Amino acid sequence: MFFEYPKLLYLLFLLIPFIALYIYREIKGITPYIGFFSVLPFKKSHGRLKRYLRHIPYVFRLIMVAFLIIALARPRSSSDFERIDTEGIDLFFVIDVSTSMLARDFNPDRISAAKDIAIEFIAQRPRDRMGIVLFAGESFTQCPLTTDRATLINLMKDVETGLIEDGTAIGNGLATAIARLKDSQGKSKVIILLTDGVNNRGEISPLMAADLAKTYGVRIYAIGVGAMGMAPFPVMTPFGVQIQQVPVEIDEPLLQQIAQETGGKYFRATDNTKMLEIYGEINQMETSRTTVDSFPIYKELFMDYAIIALFALLGELLFRYLILRRLP
């Protein structure tokens, strides 16, 4: 327990002169009295007992003043600070939203499968700070680092193709995420890169972005999204949308080099099940212990002391006017 205004407790010293004055008056006999012509009305009374009980109202008054002073000093209590070990990292999803992500070698397509499995991954890591960067011909931050799971999941659901100019600027996407992570205080900084193509746009090359990631201690896990060989892709024709087989082009040597240089790993996801397994493997690899101070919850105690002061006041009135029957 501690007091918010401890200096008010010095007022308790004022009780000392009041107690001394009361004792002095009792010793000197400086008390009011009433004269009676006869003592017959008091012969059957318990005079000696009441003589001692007459001090109780003053005791109640001192108790009332003391506890009021304590209540004004605002006593509070709290549990001790605890240090809680938790596991968590700062992580960015860097997701390719070029039109090639509409290929249907995943169910229902690449972009939808990537979102659904990423959302499941998010739900499994409640202590991590996560964010989202999207890229195609350019890149932008869909969601900065946050622990707000509801907001993160809703923004992940909003990810779709056609949001920005088409193309595949892998370097720009990585650089945007690295810029968000470089000042992070997290002990572990991670990027999960999902792409299904070959870098063909952007001012920053993927290898330059990998060097930046290495400089700032960011690990990159690269996932090449797409089936081997050919993949079904919706194509607009004069007869409407038709599914045609198109070749899958993923620059796997580049993605492997990016992952290797930053201490990460490269994966190839050929279907929903494989992508789910990849996220499961990353989930197991990426854990780092951090220490967090929990905040104490304060409990106000002044009301308890104020109630005691109130009962002391009632006790004084009860003794003074009902039991002792003192005249005004």
Short mmCIF file of the C-alpha atoms (twelve columns), coordinates in Angstrom:
data_MODEL
# 
_entry.id   MODEL 
# 
loop_
_atom_site.group_PDB 
_atom_site.id 
_atom_site.type_symbol 
_atom_site.label_atom_id 
_atom_site.label_alt_id 
_atom_site.label_comp_id 
_atom_site.label_asym_id 
_atom_site.label_seq_id 
_atom_site.Cartn_x 
_atom_site.Cartn_y 
_atom_site.Cartn_z 
_atom_site.pdbx_PDB_model_num 
ATOM 1   C CA . MET A 1   0.000   0.000   0.000   1 
ATOM 2   C CA . PHE A 2   1.169   3.569   -0.651  1 
ATOM 3   C CA . PHE A 3   -0.271  7.084   -0.417  1 
ATOM 4   C CA . GLU A 4   -0.837  9.437   -3.317  1 
ATOM 5   C CA . TYR A 5   -0.433  12.490  -1.036  1 
ATOM 6   C CA . PRO A 6   1.795   11.251  1.807   1 
ATOM 7   C CA . LYS A 7   2.574   14.745  3.154   1 
ATOM 8   C CA . LEU A 8   -1.004  15.033  4.416   1 
ATOM 9   C CA . LEU A 9   -0.169  12.352  6.963   1 
ATOM 10  C CA . TYR A 10  1.820   14.982  8.910   1 
ATOM 11  C CA . LEU A 11  -1.571  16.292  10.025  1 
ATOM 12  C CA . LEU A 12  -1.770  13.267  12.319  1 
ATOM 13  C CA . PHE A 13  0.751   14.989  14.592  1 
ATOM 14  C CA . LEU A 14  -1.962  17.566  15.360  1 
ATOM 15  C CA . LEU A 15  -3.717  14.889  17.410  1 
ATOM 16  C CA . ILE A 16  -0.912  14.958  19.979  1 
ATOM 17  C CA . PRO A 17  -1.698  18.440  21.385  1 
ATOM 18  C CA . PHE A 18  -5.427  17.626  21.418  1 
ATOM 19  C CA . ILE A 19  -4.769  14.473  23.441  1 
ATOM 20  C CA . ALA A 20  -2.428  16.391  25.774  1 
ATOM 21  C CA . LEU A 21  -5.024  19.145  26.297  1 
ATOM 22  C CA . TYR A 22  -7.719  16.598  27.083  1 
ATOM 23  C CA . ILE A 23  -5.509  14.847  29.684  1 
ATOM 24  C CA . TYR A 24  -4.556  18.208  31.215  1 
ATOM 25  C CA . ARG A 25  -8.205  19.191  31.613  1 
ATOM 26  C CA . GLU A 26  -8.995  15.856  33.248  1 
ATOM 27  C CA . ILE A 27  -6.124  16.175  35.727  1 
ATOM 28  C CA . LYS A 28  -6.945  19.753  36.637  1 
ATOM 29  C CA . GLY A 29  -10.653 19.056  36.829  1 
ATOM 30  C CA . ILE A 30  -11.507 21.745  34.331  1 
ATOM 31  C CA . THR A 31  -14.861 20.261  33.369  1 
ATOM 32  C CA . PRO A 32  -18.380 21.716  33.429  1 
ATOM 33  C CA . TYR A 33  -20.696 20.519  36.207  1 
ATOM 34  C CA . ILE A 34  -24.237 20.882  37.538  1 
ATOM 35  C CA . GLY A 35  -25.063 21.154  41.233  1 
ATOM 36  C CA . PHE A 36  -27.799 18.992  42.844  1 
ATOM 37  C CA . PHE A 37  -29.384 19.326  46.298  1 
ATOM 38  C CA . SER A 38  -29.604 15.553  46.733  1 
ATOM 39  C CA . VAL A 39  -27.748 12.461  45.513  1 
ATOM 40  C CA . LEU A 40  -30.719 10.143  45.882  1 
ATOM 41  C CA . PRO A 41  -31.489 10.015  42.128  1 
ATOM 42  C CA . PHE A 42  -27.952 8.710   41.479  1 
ATOM 43  C CA . LYS A 43  -27.661 6.090   44.205  1 
ATOM 44  C CA . LYS A 44  -28.852 3.273   41.937  1 
ATOM 45  C CA . SER A 45  -26.863 4.420   38.927  1 
ATOM 46  C CA . HIS A 46  -23.534 3.020   37.883  1 
ATOM 47  C CA . GLY A 47  -21.643 6.250   38.434  1 
ATOM 48  C CA . ARG A 48  -18.155 4.734   38.455  1 
ATOM 49  C CA . LEU A 49  -18.721 2.895   35.148  1 
ATOM 50  C CA . LYS A 50  -20.042 6.007   33.422  1 
ATOM 51  C CA . ARG A 51  -17.117 7.952   34.777  1 
ATOM 52  C CA . TYR A 52  -14.836 5.815   32.656  1 
ATOM 53  C CA . LEU A 53  -17.191 5.535   29.704  1 
ATOM 54  C CA . ARG A 54  -17.342 9.324   29.351  1 
ATOM 55  C CA . HIS A 55  -13.893 9.216   27.703  1 
ATOM 56  C CA . ILE A 56  -15.070 6.965   24.871  1 
ATOM 57  C CA . PRO A 57  -16.755 9.707   22.763  1 
ATOM 58  C CA . TYR A 58  -13.494 11.652  22.689  1 
ATOM 59  C CA . VAL A 59  -11.633 8.505   21.651  1 
ATOM 60  C CA . PHE A 60  -14.153 8.029   18.833  1 
ATOM 61  C CA . ARG A 61  -13.594 11.643  17.779  1 
ATOM 62  C CA . LEU A 62  -9.829  11.155  17.598  1 
ATOM 63  C CA . ILE A 63  -10.311 7.974   15.558  1 
ATOM 64  C CA . MET A 64  -12.647 9.826   13.184  1 
ATOM 65  C CA . VAL A 65  -10.151 12.670  12.596  1 
ATOM 66  C CA . ALA A 66  -7.232  10.244  12.156  1 
ATOM 67  C CA . PHE A 67  -8.983  8.113   9.562   1 
ATOM 68  C CA . LEU A 68  -10.265 11.180  7.687   1 
ATOM 69  C CA . ILE A 69  -6.676  12.407  7.376   1 
ATOM 70  C CA . ILE A 70  -5.588  8.975   6.116   1 
ATOM 71  C CA . ALA A 71  -8.445  8.946   3.595   1 
ATOM 72  C CA . LEU A 72  -7.440  12.415  2.339   1 
ATOM 73  C CA . ALA A 73  -3.894  11.122  1.783   1 
ATOM 74  C CA . ARG A 74  -5.487  8.718   -0.749  1 
ATOM 75  C CA . PRO A 75  -4.180  5.259   0.132   1 
ATOM 76  C CA . ARG A 76  -3.799  2.916   -2.849  1 
ATOM 77  C CA . SER A 77  -2.625  -0.630  -3.369  1 
ATOM 78  C CA . SER A 78  -1.270  -2.508  -6.354  1 
ATOM 79  C CA . SER A 79  0.321   -5.824  -7.139  1 
ATOM 80  C CA . ASP A 80  4.063   -5.873  -7.793  1 
ATOM 81  C CA . PHE A 81  5.405   -5.453  -11.303 1 
ATOM 82  C CA . GLU A 82  5.821   -8.789  -13.014 1 
ATOM 83  C CA . ARG A 83  8.174   -9.624  -15.850 1 
ATOM 84  C CA . ILE A 84  6.460   -11.886 -18.354 1 
ATOM 85  C CA . ASP A 85  8.379   -13.819 -20.972 1 
ATOM 86  C CA . THR A 86  6.559   -13.938 -24.288 1 
ATOM 87  C CA . GLU A 87  7.448   -15.075 -27.791 1 
ATOM 88  C CA . GLY A 88  7.057   -12.570 -30.572 1 
ATOM 89  C CA . ILE A 89  8.585   -11.040 -33.709 1 
ATOM 90  C CA . ASP A 90  8.040   -8.079  -36.032 1 
ATOM 91  C CA . LEU A 91  6.911   -9.445  -39.380 1 
ATOM 92  C CA . PHE A 92  5.794   -8.069  -42.731 1 
ATOM 93  C CA . PHE A 93  3.899   -9.915  -45.427 1 
ATOM 94  C CA . VAL A 94  5.158   -8.686  -48.809 1 
ATOM 95  C CA . ILE A 95  2.573   -9.938  -51.301 1 
ATOM 96  C CA . ASP A 96  2.632   -9.850  -55.093 1 
ATOM 97  C CA . VAL A 97  -0.710  -8.507  -56.386 1 
ATOM 98  C CA . SER A 98  0.090   -8.552  -60.102 1 
ATOM 99  C CA . THR A 99  -2.580  -10.009 -62.412 1 
ATOM 100 C CA . SER A 100 -0.663  -13.292 -62.674 1 
ATOM 101 C CA . MET A 101 -1.791  -14.002 -59.095 1 
ATOM 102 C CA . LEU A 102 -5.246  -14.720 -60.538 1 
ATOM 103 C CA . ALA A 103 -3.974  -18.053 -61.916 1 
ATOM 104 C CA . ARG A 104 -6.164  -20.941 -60.780 1 
ATOM 105 C CA . ASP A 105 -3.606  -23.592 -59.976 1 
ATOM 106 C CA . PHE A 106 -4.652  -22.829 -56.369 1 
ATOM 107 C CA . ASN A 107 -8.169  -23.014 -55.001 1 
ATOM 108 C CA . PRO A 108 -9.877  -20.729 -55.971 1 
ATOM 109 C CA . ASP A 109 -6.827  -18.781 -57.200 1 
ATOM 110 C CA . ARG A 110 -3.356  -17.805 -56.034 1 
ATOM 111 C CA . ILE A 111 -4.226  -14.479 -54.427 1 
ATOM 112 C CA . SER A 112 -7.230  -15.848 -52.516 1 
ATOM 113 C CA . ALA A 113 -5.286  -18.858 -51.250 1 
ATOM 114 C CA . ALA A 114 -2.406  -16.613 -50.176 1 
ATOM 115 C CA . LYS A 115 -4.803  -14.398 -48.187 1 
ATOM 116 C CA . ASP A 116 -6.684  -17.244 -46.506 1 
ATOM 117 C CA . ILE A 117 -3.534  -19.074 -45.404 1 
ATOM 118 C CA . ALA A 118 -1.894  -15.815 -44.254 1 
ATOM 119 C CA . ILE A 119 -4.956  -15.064 -42.111 1 
ATOM 120 C CA . GLU A 120 -4.676  -18.496 -40.508 1 
ATOM 121 C CA . PHE A 121 -0.987  -17.807 -39.840 1 
ATOM 122 C CA . ILE A 122 -1.862  -14.464 -38.231 1 
ATOM 123 C CA . ALA A 123 -4.365  -16.111 -35.899 1 
ATOM 124 C CA . GLN A 124 -1.722  -18.568 -34.681 1 
ATOM 125 C CA . ARG A 125 0.677   -15.814 -33.558 1 
ATOM 126 C CA . PRO A 126 -1.209  -13.452 -31.240 1 
ATOM 127 C CA . ARG A 127 1.910   -11.842 -29.722 1 
ATOM 128 C CA . ASP A 128 3.630   -10.764 -32.954 1 
ATOM 129 C CA . ARG A 129 3.488   -7.336  -34.530 1 
ATOM 130 C CA . MET A 130 2.620   -7.756  -38.191 1 
ATOM 131 C CA . GLY A 131 2.103   -5.588  -41.241 1 
ATOM 132 C CA . ILE A 132 1.296   -5.904  -44.950 1 
ATOM 133 C CA . VAL A 133 3.086   -4.510  -48.019 1 
ATOM 134 C CA . LEU A 134 1.625   -5.026  -51.486 1 
ATOM 135 C CA . PHE A 135 3.518   -4.715  -54.746 1 
ATOM 136 C CA . ALA A 136 3.011   -5.090  -58.472 1 
ATOM 137 C CA . GLY A 137 4.551   -2.447  -60.763 1 
ATOM 138 C CA . GLU A 138 5.096   -0.370  -57.595 1 
ATOM 139 C CA . SER A 139 4.572   -0.953  -53.882 1 
ATOM 140 C CA . PHE A 140 2.725   0.514   -50.899 1 
ATOM 141 C CA . THR A 141 1.987   -0.308  -47.256 1 
ATOM 142 C CA . GLN A 142 -1.437  -1.847  -46.801 1 
ATOM 143 C CA . CYS A 143 -1.038  -2.087  -43.007 1 
ATOM 144 C CA . PRO A 144 1.829   -0.876  -40.761 1 
ATOM 145 C CA . LEU A 145 3.117   -2.998  -37.884 1 
ATOM 146 C CA . THR A 146 0.300   -3.639  -35.444 1 
ATOM 147 C CA . THR A 147 -0.901  -6.053  -32.779 1 
ATOM 148 C CA . ASP A 148 -4.537  -5.321  -33.654 1 
ATOM 149 C CA . ARG A 149 -5.477  -8.690  -35.118 1 
ATOM 150 C CA . ALA A 150 -8.978  -7.636  -36.213 1 
ATOM 151 C CA . THR A 151 -7.673  -4.694  -38.263 1 
ATOM 152 C CA . LEU A 152 -4.829  -6.749  -39.720 1 
ATOM 153 C CA . ILE A 153 -7.137  -9.562  -40.812 1 
ATOM 154 C CA . ASN A 154 -9.680  -7.153  -42.321 1 
ATOM 155 C CA . LEU A 155 -6.960  -5.408  -44.332 1 
ATOM 156 C CA . MET A 156 -5.618  -8.785  -45.452 1 
ATOM 157 C CA . LYS A 157 -9.095  -9.671  -46.711 1 
ATOM 158 C CA . ASP A 158 -9.081  -6.456  -48.776 1 
ATOM 159 C CA . VAL A 159 -5.942  -7.507  -50.672 1 
ATOM 160 C CA . GLU A 160 -6.685  -8.020  -54.374 1 
ATOM 161 C CA . THR A 161 -5.149  -7.571  -57.795 1 
ATOM 162 C CA . GLY A 162 -5.620  -4.409  -59.822 1 
ATOM 163 C CA . LEU A 163 -4.980  -2.045  -56.907 1 
ATOM 164 C CA . ILE A 164 -1.857  -0.596  -58.535 1 
ATOM 165 C CA . GLU A 165 -0.099  -0.597  -61.897 1 
ATOM 166 C CA . ASP A 166 0.672   -4.099  -63.118 1 
ATOM 167 C CA . GLY A 167 4.157   -5.574  -63.139 1 
ATOM 168 C CA . THR A 168 6.489   -7.307  -60.666 1 
ATOM 169 C CA . ALA A 169 8.692   -4.937  -58.642 1 
ATOM 170 C CA . ILE A 170 10.056  -7.364  -56.065 1 
ATOM 171 C CA . GLY A 171 12.857  -4.989  -54.999 1 
ATOM 172 C CA . ASN A 172 10.444  -2.130  -54.333 1 
ATOM 173 C CA . GLY A 173 8.165   -4.349  -52.273 1 
ATOM 174 C CA . LEU A 174 11.051  -5.554  -50.118 1 
ATOM 175 C CA . ALA A 175 12.462  -2.040  -49.713 1 
ATOM 176 C CA . THR A 176 9.115   -0.700  -48.505 1 
ATOM 177 C CA . ALA A 177 8.899   -3.374  -45.821 1 
ATOM 178 C CA . ILE A 178 12.551  -2.917  -44.804 1 
ATOM 179 C CA . ALA A 179 11.968  0.826   -44.368 1 
ATOM 180 C CA . ARG A 180 9.187   -0.042  -41.912 1 
ATOM 181 C CA . LEU A 181 11.298  -2.602  -40.047 1 
ATOM 182 C CA . LYS A 182 14.690  -0.876  -39.853 1 
ATOM 183 C CA . ASP A 183 13.799  1.205   -36.773 1 
ATOM 184 C CA . SER A 184 11.933  -1.627  -35.093 1 
ATOM 185 C CA . GLN A 185 13.043  -2.499  -31.557 1 
ATOM 186 C CA . GLY A 186 12.068  -6.131  -32.027 1 
ATOM 187 C CA . LYS A 187 14.763  -8.713  -31.456 1 
ATOM 188 C CA . SER A 188 13.636  -10.567 -34.586 1 
ATOM 189 C CA . LYS A 189 12.606  -8.902  -37.867 1 
ATOM 190 C CA . VAL A 190 11.151  -11.022 -40.641 1 
ATOM 191 C CA . ILE A 191 9.689   -10.622 -44.134 1 
ATOM 192 C CA . ILE A 192 7.555   -13.282 -45.808 1 
ATOM 193 C CA . LEU A 193 7.755   -12.614 -49.559 1 
ATOM 194 C CA . LEU A 194 5.129   -14.156 -51.848 1 
ATOM 195 C CA . THR A 195 5.574   -13.781 -55.583 1 
ATOM 196 C CA . ASP A 196 4.801   -15.788 -58.682 1 
ATOM 197 C CA . GLY A 197 6.880   -13.993 -61.291 1 
ATOM 198 C CA . VAL A 198 10.141  -12.482 -62.424 1 
ATOM 199 C CA . ASN A 199 11.278  -9.003  -61.366 1 
ATOM 200 C CA . ASN A 200 10.616  -6.642  -64.282 1 
ATOM 201 C CA . ARG A 201 9.823   -3.266  -62.697 1 
ATOM 202 C CA . GLY A 202 10.973  -0.925  -59.951 1 
ATOM 203 C CA . GLU A 203 13.854  1.387   -59.123 1 
ATOM 204 C CA . ILE A 204 15.418  -0.965  -56.559 1 
ATOM 205 C CA . SER A 205 16.748  -4.343  -57.582 1 
ATOM 206 C CA . PRO A 206 15.850  -7.379  -55.450 1 
ATOM 207 C CA . LEU A 207 19.527  -8.039  -54.634 1 
ATOM 208 C CA . MET A 208 19.996  -4.435  -53.479 1 
ATOM 209 C CA . ALA A 209 16.943  -4.870  -51.257 1 
ATOM 210 C CA . ALA A 210 18.446  -8.095  -49.918 1 
ATOM 211 C CA . ASP A 211 21.631  -6.196  -48.990 1 
ATOM 212 C CA . LEU A 212 19.531  -3.619  -47.143 1 
ATOM 213 C CA . ALA A 213 17.690  -6.396  -45.307 1 
ATOM 214 C CA . LYS A 214 20.989  -7.957  -44.264 1 
ATOM 215 C CA . THR A 215 22.268  -4.593  -43.025 1 
ATOM 216 C CA . TYR A 216 19.238  -4.097  -40.765 1 
ATOM 217 C CA . GLY A 217 19.074  -7.699  -39.578 1 
ATOM 218 C CA . VAL A 218 15.888  -8.605  -41.485 1 
ATOM 219 C CA . ARG A 219 15.417  -12.238 -42.507 1 
ATOM 220 C CA . ILE A 220 13.490  -12.938 -45.707 1 
ATOM 221 C CA . TYR A 221 11.496  -16.092 -46.283 1 
ATOM 222 C CA . ALA A 222 10.701  -16.200 -50.004 1 
ATOM 223 C CA . ILE A 223 7.796   -18.246 -51.330 1 
ATOM 224 C CA . GLY A 224 7.522   -18.907 -55.047 1 
ATOM 225 C CA . VAL A 225 3.809   -19.272 -55.754 1 
ATOM 226 C CA . GLY A 226 2.710   -21.423 -58.670 1 
ATOM 227 C CA . ALA A 227 2.507   -24.935 -60.084 1 
ATOM 228 C CA . MET A 228 5.358   -26.418 -62.059 1 
ATOM 229 C CA . GLY A 229 5.203   -25.939 -65.840 1 
ATOM 230 C CA . MET A 230 1.766   -24.666 -66.874 1 
ATOM 231 C CA . ALA A 231 -1.060  -23.092 -64.896 1 
ATOM 232 C CA . PRO A 232 -4.725  -22.330 -65.744 1 
ATOM 233 C CA . PHE A 233 -5.286  -18.590 -66.119 1 
ATOM 234 C CA . PRO A 234 -8.491  -16.615 -66.852 1 
ATOM 235 C CA . VAL A 235 -8.134  -14.749 -70.142 1 
ATOM 236 C CA . MET A 236 -10.608 -12.257 -71.606 1 
ATOM 237 C CA . THR A 237 -11.648 -13.217 -75.167 1 
ATOM 238 C CA . PRO A 238 -14.358 -12.010 -77.543 1 
ATOM 239 C CA . PHE A 239 -16.440 -14.873 -76.200 1 
ATOM 240 C CA . GLY A 240 -15.958 -13.885 -72.556 1 
ATOM 241 C CA . VAL A 241 -13.553 -15.093 -69.869 1 
ATOM 242 C CA . GLN A 242 -11.939 -18.410 -70.744 1 
ATOM 243 C CA . ILE A 243 -9.398  -20.500 -68.896 1 
ATOM 244 C CA . GLN A 244 -6.185  -21.051 -70.788 1 
ATOM 245 C CA . GLN A 245 -2.960  -22.795 -69.865 1 
ATOM 246 C CA . VAL A 246 -0.053  -20.347 -69.525 1 
ATOM 247 C CA . PRO A 247 3.607   -21.047 -68.618 1 
ATOM 248 C CA . VAL A 248 4.676   -20.424 -65.037 1 
ATOM 249 C CA . GLU A 249 7.763   -18.210 -64.732 1 
ATOM 250 C CA . ILE A 250 9.325   -17.849 -61.292 1 
ATOM 251 C CA . ASP A 251 12.883  -16.616 -60.840 1 
ATOM 252 C CA . GLU A 252 13.767  -19.285 -58.288 1 
ATOM 253 C CA . PRO A 253 17.567  -18.664 -58.347 1 
ATOM 254 C CA . LEU A 254 16.946  -15.004 -57.446 1 
ATOM 255 C CA . LEU A 255 14.521  -15.853 -54.627 1 
ATOM 256 C CA . GLN A 256 16.915  -18.478 -53.272 1 
ATOM 257 C CA . GLN A 257 19.755  -15.941 -53.271 1 
ATOM 258 C CA . ILE A 258 17.642  -13.340 -51.480 1 
ATOM 259 C CA . ALA A 259 16.663  -15.830 -48.766 1 
ATOM 260 C CA . GLN A 260 20.196  -17.195 -48.383 1 
ATOM 261 C CA . GLU A 261 21.851  -13.781 -48.040 1 
ATOM 262 C CA . THR A 262 19.454  -12.672 -45.304 1 
ATOM 263 C CA . GLY A 263 19.501  -15.888 -43.270 1 
ATOM 264 C CA . GLY A 264 16.065  -16.978 -44.407 1 
ATOM 265 C CA . LYS A 265 14.852  -19.800 -46.606 1 
ATOM 266 C CA . TYR A 266 13.220  -20.300 -50.006 1 
ATOM 267 C CA . PHE A 267 10.066  -22.383 -50.502 1 
ATOM 268 C CA . ARG A 268 8.056   -23.391 -53.544 1 
ATOM 269 C CA . ALA A 269 4.289   -23.528 -53.049 1 
ATOM 270 C CA . THR A 270 2.543   -25.505 -55.766 1 
ATOM 271 C CA . ASP A 271 -0.907  -25.768 -54.158 1 
ATOM 272 C CA . ASN A 272 -2.911  -24.787 -51.063 1 
ATOM 273 C CA . THR A 273 -1.663  -27.706 -48.993 1 
ATOM 274 C CA . LYS A 274 1.974   -26.986 -49.756 1 
ATOM 275 C CA . MET A 275 1.579   -23.300 -48.913 1 
ATOM 276 C CA . LEU A 276 -0.074  -24.219 -45.614 1 
ATOM 277 C CA . GLU A 277 2.870   -26.495 -44.798 1 
ATOM 278 C CA . ILE A 278 5.314   -23.706 -45.620 1 
ATOM 279 C CA . TYR A 279 3.604   -21.306 -43.222 1 
ATOM 280 C CA . GLY A 280 3.635   -24.043 -40.583 1 
ATOM 281 C CA . GLU A 281 7.390   -24.453 -41.023 1 
ATOM 282 C CA . ILE A 282 7.994   -20.696 -40.768 1 
ATOM 283 C CA . ASN A 283 5.770   -20.623 -37.691 1 
ATOM 284 C CA . GLN A 284 8.017   -23.166 -35.978 1 
ATOM 285 C CA . MET A 285 11.284  -21.536 -37.018 1 
ATOM 286 C CA . GLU A 286 10.469  -17.950 -36.111 1 
ATOM 287 C CA . THR A 287 10.177  -17.586 -32.344 1 
ATOM 288 C CA . SER A 288 12.201  -15.167 -30.252 1 
ATOM 289 C CA . ARG A 289 11.780  -14.589 -26.530 1 
ATOM 290 C CA . THR A 290 11.137  -11.055 -25.354 1 
ATOM 291 C CA . THR A 291 10.478  -9.696  -21.876 1 
ATOM 292 C CA . VAL A 292 7.530   -7.419  -21.196 1 
ATOM 293 C CA . ASP A 293 6.676   -5.539  -17.998 1 
ATOM 294 C CA . SER A 294 3.046   -5.921  -17.008 1 
ATOM 295 C CA . PHE A 295 1.286   -2.823  -15.723 1 
ATOM 296 C CA . PRO A 296 -0.089  -2.923  -12.154 1 
ATOM 297 C CA . ILE A 297 -3.778  -2.387  -11.487 1 
ATOM 298 C CA . TYR A 298 -4.305  0.160   -8.727  1 
ATOM 299 C CA . LYS A 299 -7.035  -0.214  -6.120  1 
ATOM 300 C CA . GLU A 300 -8.322  2.852   -4.272  1 
ATOM 301 C CA . LEU A 301 -8.548  2.304   -0.485  1 
ATOM 302 C CA . PHE A 302 -9.627  5.767   0.737   1 
ATOM 303 C CA . MET A 303 -13.277 4.726   0.882   1 
ATOM 304 C CA . ASP A 304 -12.486 2.053   3.479   1 
ATOM 305 C CA . TYR A 305 -10.896 4.640   5.779   1 
ATOM 306 C CA . ALA A 306 -13.702 7.137   5.164   1 
ATOM 307 C CA . ILE A 307 -16.254 4.498   6.204   1 
ATOM 308 C CA . ILE A 308 -14.306 3.799   9.414   1 
ATOM 309 C CA . ALA A 309 -14.311 7.560   10.148  1 
ATOM 310 C CA . LEU A 310 -18.091 7.628   9.610   1 
ATOM 311 C CA . PHE A 311 -18.610 4.736   12.024  1 
ATOM 312 C CA . ALA A 312 -16.408 6.512   14.565  1 
ATOM 313 C CA . LEU A 313 -18.624 9.606   14.273  1 
ATOM 314 C CA . LEU A 314 -21.752 7.512   14.750  1 
ATOM 315 C CA . GLY A 315 -20.108 5.833   17.746  1 
ATOM 316 C CA . GLU A 316 -19.383 9.190   19.351  1 
ATOM 317 C CA . LEU A 317 -22.969 10.364  18.863  1 
ATOM 318 C CA . LEU A 318 -24.339 7.068   20.195  1 
ATOM 319 C CA . PHE A 319 -22.290 7.221   23.388  1 
ATOM 320 C CA . ARG A 320 -22.708 10.945  23.942  1 
ATOM 321 C CA . TYR A 321 -26.458 11.291  23.513  1 
ATOM 322 C CA . LEU A 322 -27.922 7.818   24.044  1 
ATOM 323 C CA . ILE A 323 -25.730 5.865   26.446  1 
ATOM 324 C CA . LEU A 324 -24.214 8.677   28.508  1 
ATOM 325 C CA . ARG A 325 -27.212 10.948  27.864  1 
ATOM 326 C CA . ARG A 326 -25.114 14.045  28.056  1 
ATOM 327 C CA . LEU A 327 -26.990 17.313  28.075  1 
ATOM 328 C CA . PRO A 328 -26.289 19.752  25.267  1 
# 
